[in-house]
Amino acid sequence: MNIGFLGLGKLGLPVSLAVEDKGHNIFGYDISKQTIEDIKNRKIRYREEWVDKYLPKTKLQINSIGNLVKNSEIIFVPIQTPHDPQYEGITRIPKKRIDFDYSYLKSGIKELSQEIEKNGEDKVVIIISTVLPGTIRTQIKPLLGKHTKLCYNPFFIAMGSTIRDFLYPEFILFGVDDEHAATKAQNFYKTICDSPFYKTTIENAELIKVSYNTMISTKISFVNTIMEACHKLPNTNVDDVTNALKMANRRLISDAYLTGGMGDGGGCHPRDNIALSHLSQKLDLSHDWFEDIMMQRENQSEWLANLIIENSENRQINILGKTFKPETNLILGSPALLLENILKEKQKKVYSWDPYVDENYDNVCDNLNWTNNDIKHVFFIGTKHPDFIKFNYPKNSIIIDPFRYIYNVKDSKIIRIGDNTNK
Ligand SMILES: NC(=O)c1ccc[n+]([C@@H]2O[C@H](COP(=O)([O-])OP(=O)(O)OC[C@H]3O[C@@H](n4cnc5c(N)ncnc54)[C@H](O)[C@@H]3O)[C@@H](O)[C@H]2O)c1
């Protein structure tokens, strides 16, 4: 089949490459000249597994939006629906809650629909972008002409493993507006994977998508609360506790996201929770669960900031890791940055470094005072990068490790968050 992608960003490009690998022809368009230039040069600016394998050999045709419409039977729309940076989760949660910014999506959909009308044939348009419930019907559908046959198909994808998650989903979620379009999409998906195809209303699909992300944040908030309890309770170790909980896979679902560490992060989860808190207020729900999750995350970060300060007398404060998860260069919604911002709010000078974001170790070492023997340090591990296991910690450092994966650093003290068993 001929499949189009309006938007070739962090979601659109990897997914288009996966679709091509299943034998389809792919057509794309993006308003960002830089993005198109990068793709043409076979170079992307974010770390995404498997893209290196697919990108060099792609025959992706990038031309005009008119060309995309003319050639494609199905057009996916993964255009960004951002939140203002203050709603991304790297700062404290603002008092005022707001919805996502749909201006990019609306403008892209409007242009797409006009091109489809010009072309004069029915086209299946599948929106992937994350939106709050009610948005598609009230804000997107009024922009469509009669030849646009709409579906809403949000993905459950983690940045960094986009292609794998697209090819092996737990289920395919389809918000249906036009039965014929949904059937066409279902036939297309049969060529991609054999996961269950879950058809429902557009509004249900919108709610399922954001609830899925919130469920993950809920697990992380919950398990990090246990981690803090273990840190304060003698003879407890959070991993021993969670390893038992993980065996309860009939009633507690699965072991994923059930290991204590930093708060939830990334470009989707914190902002989805904040937007849902806005929805919760708008609907006047009896309890704002989403605010609770974000406040647990924020309060935990403040607790960690205070722990760092307690251990930093006459020491330089360093945070190792800025990204929201290991081995990525993405810092969106990173809890390590939230921690750094809270420390700065408390008037502390913080030095931070991430091997996947910044210049390499040899270049930064002197600037960060790590070679100066007159200065003592406290290191907090903000991201569980493997690089920090064999890191060259200066002598007499204090290392605070919320992931409990650093052992035996000579001449330094390690504080393992959530482990009170002196293992
Ligand atoms: N990245 C993920 O893993 C992921 C996972 C699930 C859901 N989502 C959702 O998917 C959507 C896209 O996310 P992303 O991470 O790919 O964002 P992104 O910013 O990386 O990519 C969006 C792309 O759309 C392009 N674009 C914007 N307006 C356009 C227009 N009018 N015409 C053509 N192109 C246009 C932008 O230039 C950009 O390249 C968001 O709503 C996000 O919440 C993303």
Ligand as a Chemical Component Dictionary entry (heavy atoms), coordinates in Angstrom:
data_LIG
# 
_chem_comp.id                   LIG 
_chem_comp.type                 NON-POLYMER 
_chem_comp.pdbx_formal_charge   0 
_chem_comp.three_letter_code    LIG 
# 
loop_
_chem_comp_atom.comp_id 
_chem_comp_atom.atom_id 
_chem_comp_atom.alt_atom_id 
_chem_comp_atom.type_symbol 
_chem_comp_atom.charge 
_chem_comp_atom.model_Cartn_x 
_chem_comp_atom.model_Cartn_y 
_chem_comp_atom.model_Cartn_z 
_chem_comp_atom.pdbx_ordinal 
LIG N1  N1  N 0  7.529 10.531 20.280 1  
LIG C1  C1  C 0  6.841 9.553  20.854 2  
LIG O1  O1  O 0  7.382 8.523  21.255 3  
LIG C2  C2  C 0  5.333 9.655  21.017 4  
LIG C3  C3  C 0  4.650 8.556  21.552 5  
LIG C4  C4  C 0  3.265 8.596  21.655 6  
LIG C5  C5  C 0  2.603 9.749  21.266 7  
LIG N2  N2  N 1  3.277 10.817 20.784 8  
LIG C6  C6  C 0  2.505 11.981 20.333 9  
LIG O2  O2  O 0  2.687 12.144 18.930 10 
LIG C7  C7  C 0  2.716 13.516 18.572 11 
LIG C8  C8  C 0  4.025 13.825 17.852 12 
LIG O3  O3  O 0  5.103 13.599 18.742 13 
LIG P1  P1  P 0  6.613 13.683 18.285 14 
LIG O4  O4  O 0  7.409 13.288 19.476 15 
LIG O5  O5  O -1 6.843 12.972 17.001 16 
LIG O6  O6  O 0  6.747 15.268 18.024 17 
LIG P2  P2  P 0  7.877 15.988 17.167 18 
LIG O7  O7  O 0  7.833 17.409 17.552 19 
LIG O8  O8  O 0  9.169 15.245 17.263 20 
LIG O9  O9  O 0  7.351 15.818 15.651 21 
LIG C9  C9  C 0  6.265 16.490 15.102 22 
LIG C10 C10 C 0  6.631 16.836 13.674 23 
LIG O10 O10 O 0  5.489 17.367 13.008 24 
LIG C11 C11 C 0  5.946 18.420 12.168 25 
LIG N3  N3  N 0  4.849 19.327 11.827 26 
LIG C12 C12 C 0  4.240 20.256 12.604 27 
LIG N4  N4  N 0  3.265 20.880 11.932 28 
LIG C13 C13 C 0  3.236 20.328 10.694 29 
LIG C14 C14 C 0  2.477 20.566 9.515  30 
LIG N5  N5  N 0  1.519 21.491 9.495  31 
LIG N6  N6  N 0  2.752 19.831 8.427  32 
LIG C15 C15 C 0  3.735 18.904 8.425  33 
LIG N7  N7  N 0  4.503 18.638 9.513  34 
LIG C16 C16 C 0  4.255 19.340 10.620 35 
LIG C17 C17 C 0  7.040 19.099 12.970 36 
LIG O11 O11 O 0  7.878 19.899 12.162 37 
LIG C18 C18 C 0  7.736 17.887 13.580 38 
LIG O12 O12 O 0  8.797 17.404 12.779 39 
LIG C19 C19 C 0  2.508 14.286 19.889 40 
LIG O13 O13 O 0  1.150 14.562 20.071 41 
LIG C20 C20 C 0  2.977 13.297 20.938 42 
LIG O14 O14 O 0  2.363 13.527 22.187 43 
LIG C21 C21 C 0  4.640 10.797 20.637 44 
# 
loop_
_chem_comp_bond.comp_id 
_chem_comp_bond.atom_id_1 
_chem_comp_bond.atom_id_2 
_chem_comp_bond.value_order 
_chem_comp_bond.pdbx_ordinal 
LIG N1  C1  SING 1  
LIG C1  O1  DOUB 2  
LIG C1  C2  SING 3  
LIG C2  C3  SING 4  
LIG C2  C21 DOUB 5  
LIG C3  C4  DOUB 6  
LIG C4  C5  SING 7  
LIG C5  N2  DOUB 8  
LIG N2  C6  SING 9  
LIG N2  C21 SING 10 
LIG C6  O2  SING 11 
LIG C6  C20 SING 12 
LIG O2  C7  SING 13 
LIG C7  C8  SING 14 
LIG C7  C19 SING 15 
LIG C8  O3  SING 16 
LIG O3  P1  SING 17 
LIG P1  O4  DOUB 18 
LIG P1  O5  SING 19 
LIG P1  O6  SING 20 
LIG O6  P2  SING 21 
LIG P2  O7  DOUB 22 
LIG P2  O8  SING 23 
LIG P2  O9  SING 24 
LIG O9  C9  SING 25 
LIG C9  C10 SING 26 
LIG C10 O10 SING 27 
LIG C10 C18 SING 28 
LIG O10 C11 SING 29 
LIG C11 N3  SING 30 
LIG C11 C17 SING 31 
LIG N3  C12 SING 32 
LIG N3  C16 SING 33 
LIG C12 N4  DOUB 34 
LIG N4  C13 SING 35 
LIG C13 C14 SING 36 
LIG C13 C16 DOUB 37 
LIG C14 N5  SING 38 
LIG C14 N6  DOUB 39 
LIG N6  C15 SING 40 
LIG C15 N7  DOUB 41 
LIG N7  C16 SING 42 
LIG C17 O11 SING 43 
LIG C17 C18 SING 44 
LIG C18 O12 SING 45 
LIG C19 O13 SING 46 
LIG C19 C20 SING 47 
LIG C20 O14 SING 48 
# 
